[in-house]
Amino acid sequence: MKKAWLAMMVCMSALVAGCNTMEGAGKDIQAGGQAIENSAERAK
């Protein structure tokens, strides 16, 4: 029973860490897109 509990906790930790990582990556991509958009606006 303890092994099942431990395995479940490890899986939950991995899921939470994965979500945080993807959120950070999404913000970075969004910031990069914004920079490109701003550069294109200035080039007009």
Secondary structure, 3 states (H helix, E strand, C coil): CHHHHHHHHHHHHHHHHHHHHHHHHHHHHHHHHHHHHHHHHHHC
